[in-house]
Amino acid sequence: MLPKKIRSALRTLASPELTVAALAALMVLVTACTLAQTRLGNFDAVKVYIRSAFIWWEPARSSWRVPFSREELRSAFCC
């Protein structure tokens, strides 16, 4: 029998809510990369959005960018 903390952690990792949140984050990432392809081209968009250490979000008609660490997103969504 597993300890209570491990069972609780496994139950949380197996939750449908976490799965939906991870899928939603992936859809946002793919959409951002797809939209960036018009400016950057296919290979550069993939390099910037998919293969980079940070994900940069640029709101429309704005001069500022918001960084998201890929490692933080991986740990948050366990991917």
mmCIF file of the C-alpha atoms, coordinates in Angstrom:
data_MODEL
# 
_entry.id   MODEL 
# 
loop_
_atom_site.group_PDB 
_atom_site.id 
_atom_site.type_symbol 
_atom_site.label_atom_id 
_atom_site.label_alt_id 
_atom_site.label_comp_id 
_atom_site.label_asym_id 
_atom_site.label_entity_id 
_atom_site.label_seq_id 
_atom_site.pdbx_PDB_ins_code 
_atom_site.Cartn_x 
_atom_site.Cartn_y 
_atom_site.Cartn_z 
_atom_site.occupancy 
_atom_site.B_iso_or_equiv 
_atom_site.pdbx_formal_charge 
_atom_site.auth_seq_id 
_atom_site.auth_comp_id 
_atom_site.auth_asym_id 
_atom_site.auth_atom_id 
_atom_site.pdbx_PDB_model_num 
ATOM 1  C CA . MET A 1 1  ? 0.000  0.000  0.000   1.00 0.00 ? 1  MET A CA 1 
ATOM 2  C CA . LEU A 1 2  ? 1.331  3.432  -0.950  1.00 0.00 ? 2  LEU A CA 1 
ATOM 3  C CA . PRO A 1 3  ? 1.675  6.224  1.590   1.00 0.00 ? 3  PRO A CA 1 
ATOM 4  C CA . LYS A 1 4  ? -1.106 8.783  1.672   1.00 0.00 ? 4  LYS A CA 1 
ATOM 5  C CA . LYS A 1 5  ? 1.037  11.603 0.215   1.00 0.00 ? 5  LYS A CA 1 
ATOM 6  C CA . ILE A 1 6  ? 2.067  9.522  -2.789  1.00 0.00 ? 6  ILE A CA 1 
ATOM 7  C CA . ARG A 1 7  ? -1.511 8.392  -3.428  1.00 0.00 ? 7  ARG A CA 1 
ATOM 8  C CA . SER A 1 8  ? -2.658 12.009 -3.254  1.00 0.00 ? 8  SER A CA 1 
ATOM 9  C CA . ALA A 1 9  ? 0.067  13.121 -5.680  1.00 0.00 ? 9  ALA A CA 1 
ATOM 10 C CA . LEU A 1 10 ? -0.782 10.331 -8.132  1.00 0.00 ? 10 LEU A CA 1 
ATOM 11 C CA . ARG A 1 11 ? -4.470 11.136 -7.898  1.00 0.00 ? 11 ARG A CA 1 
ATOM 12 C CA . THR A 1 12 ? -3.711 14.783 -8.688  1.00 0.00 ? 12 THR A CA 1 
ATOM 13 C CA . LEU A 1 13 ? -1.503 13.851 -11.662 1.00 0.00 ? 13 LEU A CA 1 
ATOM 14 C CA . ALA A 1 14 ? -4.221 11.569 -13.015 1.00 0.00 ? 14 ALA A CA 1 
ATOM 15 C CA . SER A 1 15 ? -6.970 14.158 -12.697 1.00 0.00 ? 15 SER A CA 1 
ATOM 16 C CA . PRO A 1 16 ? -9.028 15.137 -15.761 1.00 0.00 ? 16 PRO A CA 1 
ATOM 17 C CA . GLU A 1 17 ? -8.642 18.800 -14.801 1.00 0.00 ? 17 GLU A CA 1 
ATOM 18 C CA . LEU A 1 18 ? -4.846 18.622 -15.198 1.00 0.00 ? 18 LEU A CA 1 
ATOM 19 C CA . THR A 1 19 ? -5.251 16.884 -18.549 1.00 0.00 ? 19 THR A CA 1 
ATOM 20 C CA . VAL A 1 20 ? -7.613 19.580 -19.800 1.00 0.00 ? 20 VAL A CA 1 
ATOM 21 C CA . ALA A 1 21 ? -5.299 22.343 -18.554 1.00 0.00 ? 21 ALA A CA 1 
ATOM 22 C CA . ALA A 1 22 ? -2.289 20.786 -20.305 1.00 0.00 ? 22 ALA A CA 1 
ATOM 23 C CA . LEU A 1 23 ? -4.244 20.388 -23.540 1.00 0.00 ? 23 LEU A CA 1 
ATOM 24 C CA . ALA A 1 24 ? -5.430 23.998 -23.336 1.00 0.00 ? 24 ALA A CA 1 
ATOM 25 C CA . ALA A 1 25 ? -1.851 25.220 -22.829 1.00 0.00 ? 25 ALA A CA 1 
ATOM 26 C CA . LEU A 1 26 ? -0.715 23.155 -25.807 1.00 0.00 ? 26 LEU A CA 1 
ATOM 27 C CA . MET A 1 27 ? -3.500 24.586 -27.974 1.00 0.00 ? 27 MET A CA 1 
ATOM 28 C CA . VAL A 1 28 ? -2.435 28.122 -27.034 1.00 0.00 ? 28 VAL A CA 1 
ATOM 29 C CA . LEU A 1 29 ? 1.184  27.319 -27.892 1.00 0.00 ? 29 LEU A CA 1 
ATOM 30 C CA . VAL A 1 30 ? 0.285  25.777 -31.257 1.00 0.00 ? 30 VAL A CA 1 
ATOM 31 C CA . THR A 1 31 ? -2.028 28.684 -32.107 1.00 0.00 ? 31 THR A CA 1 
ATOM 32 C CA . ALA A 1 32 ? 0.649  31.246 -31.231 1.00 0.00 ? 32 ALA A CA 1 
ATOM 33 C CA . CYS A 1 33 ? 3.189  29.383 -33.359 1.00 0.00 ? 33 CYS A CA 1 
ATOM 34 C CA . THR A 1 34 ? 0.755  29.118 -36.268 1.00 0.00 ? 34 THR A CA 1 
ATOM 35 C CA . LEU A 1 35 ? -0.023 32.832 -36.177 1.00 0.00 ? 35 LEU A CA 1 
ATOM 36 C CA . ALA A 1 36 ? 3.678  33.675 -35.982 1.00 0.00 ? 36 ALA A CA 1 
ATOM 37 C CA . GLN A 1 37 ? 4.355  31.747 -39.172 1.00 0.00 ? 37 GLN A CA 1 
ATOM 38 C CA . THR A 1 38 ? 2.955  34.629 -41.223 1.00 0.00 ? 38 THR A CA 1 
ATOM 39 C CA . ARG A 1 39 ? 5.678  36.944 -39.860 1.00 0.00 ? 39 ARG A CA 1 
ATOM 40 C CA . LEU A 1 40 ? 8.571  34.559 -39.326 1.00 0.00 ? 40 LEU A CA 1 
ATOM 41 C CA . GLY A 1 41 ? 8.060  31.668 -41.713 1.00 0.00 ? 41 GLY A CA 1 
ATOM 42 C CA . ASN A 1 42 ? 7.658  28.023 -40.782 1.00 0.00 ? 42 ASN A CA 1 
ATOM 43 C CA . PHE A 1 43 ? 11.121 27.175 -39.514 1.00 0.00 ? 43 PHE A CA 1 
ATOM 44 C CA . ASP A 1 44 ? 11.743 30.390 -37.581 1.00 0.00 ? 44 ASP A CA 1 
ATOM 45 C CA . ALA A 1 45 ? 8.336  30.231 -35.883 1.00 0.00 ? 45 ALA A CA 1 
ATOM 46 C CA . VAL A 1 46 ? 9.007  26.677 -34.734 1.00 0.00 ? 46 VAL A CA 1 
ATOM 47 C CA . LYS A 1 47 ? 12.478 27.723 -33.549 1.00 0.00 ? 47 LYS A CA 1 
ATOM 48 C CA . VAL A 1 48 ? 11.097 30.647 -31.535 1.00 0.00 ? 48 VAL A CA 1 
ATOM 49 C CA . TYR A 1 49 ? 7.922  29.096 -30.109 1.00 0.00 ? 49 TYR A CA 1 
ATOM 50 C CA . ILE A 1 50 ? 8.549  25.368 -29.911 1.00 0.00 ? 50 ILE A CA 1 
ATOM 51 C CA . ARG A 1 51 ? 12.310 24.936 -29.466 1.00 0.00 ? 51 ARG A CA 1 
ATOM 52 C CA . SER A 1 52 ? 13.130 27.943 -27.305 1.00 0.00 ? 52 SER A CA 1 
ATOM 53 C CA . ALA A 1 53 ? 13.729 28.077 -23.548 1.00 0.00 ? 53 ALA A CA 1 
ATOM 54 C CA . PHE A 1 54 ? 11.136 30.830 -23.189 1.00 0.00 ? 54 PHE A CA 1 
ATOM 55 C CA . ILE A 1 55 ? 7.782  31.429 -24.792 1.00 0.00 ? 55 ILE A CA 1 
ATOM 56 C CA . TRP A 1 56 ? 7.209  35.097 -25.607 1.00 0.00 ? 56 TRP A CA 1 
ATOM 57 C CA . TRP A 1 57 ? 3.675  36.416 -25.871 1.00 0.00 ? 57 TRP A CA 1 
ATOM 58 C CA . GLU A 1 58 ? 3.200  39.703 -27.699 1.00 0.00 ? 58 GLU A CA 1 
ATOM 59 C CA . PRO A 1 59 ? -0.249 41.274 -27.298 1.00 0.00 ? 59 PRO A CA 1 
ATOM 60 C CA . ALA A 1 60 ? -1.651 42.789 -30.487 1.00 0.00 ? 60 ALA A CA 1 
ATOM 61 C CA . ARG A 1 61 ? -0.775 46.453 -31.068 1.00 0.00 ? 61 ARG A CA 1 
ATOM 62 C CA . SER A 1 62 ? 1.591  46.490 -28.120 1.00 0.00 ? 62 SER A CA 1 
ATOM 63 C CA . SER A 1 63 ? 5.305  47.092 -27.741 1.00 0.00 ? 63 SER A CA 1 
ATOM 64 C CA . TRP A 1 64 ? 5.806  44.838 -24.722 1.00 0.00 ? 64 TRP A CA 1 
ATOM 65 C CA . ARG A 1 65 ? 6.323  41.065 -24.484 1.00 0.00 ? 65 ARG A CA 1 
ATOM 66 C CA . VAL A 1 66 ? 5.533  38.642 -21.668 1.00 0.00 ? 66 VAL A CA 1 
ATOM 67 C CA . PRO A 1 67 ? 8.020  35.780 -21.116 1.00 0.00 ? 67 PRO A CA 1 
ATOM 68 C CA . PHE A 1 68 ? 6.964  32.323 -19.964 1.00 0.00 ? 68 PHE A CA 1 
ATOM 69 C CA . SER A 1 69 ? 9.695  29.862 -19.020 1.00 0.00 ? 69 SER A CA 1 
ATOM 70 C CA . ARG A 1 70 ? 9.312  26.536 -20.796 1.00 0.00 ? 70 ARG A CA 1 
ATOM 71 C CA . GLU A 1 71 ? 10.634 24.705 -17.709 1.00 0.00 ? 71 GLU A CA 1 
ATOM 72 C CA . GLU A 1 72 ? 8.044  26.392 -15.497 1.00 0.00 ? 72 GLU A CA 1 
ATOM 73 C CA . LEU A 1 73 ? 5.290  25.364 -17.894 1.00 0.00 ? 73 LEU A CA 1 
ATOM 74 C CA . ARG A 1 74 ? 6.584  21.793 -18.017 1.00 0.00 ? 74 ARG A CA 1 
ATOM 75 C CA . SER A 1 75 ? 6.650  21.529 -14.248 1.00 0.00 ? 75 SER A CA 1 
ATOM 76 C CA . ALA A 1 76 ? 3.267  23.205 -13.916 1.00 0.00 ? 76 ALA A CA 1 
ATOM 77 C CA . PHE A 1 77 ? 1.629  20.864 -16.408 1.00 0.00 ? 77 PHE A CA 1 
ATOM 78 C CA . CYS A 1 78 ? 3.886  17.823 -15.879 1.00 0.00 ? 78 CYS A CA 1 
ATOM 79 C CA . CYS A 1 79 ? 4.731  17.507 -19.591 1.00 0.00 ? 79 CYS A CA 1 
# 
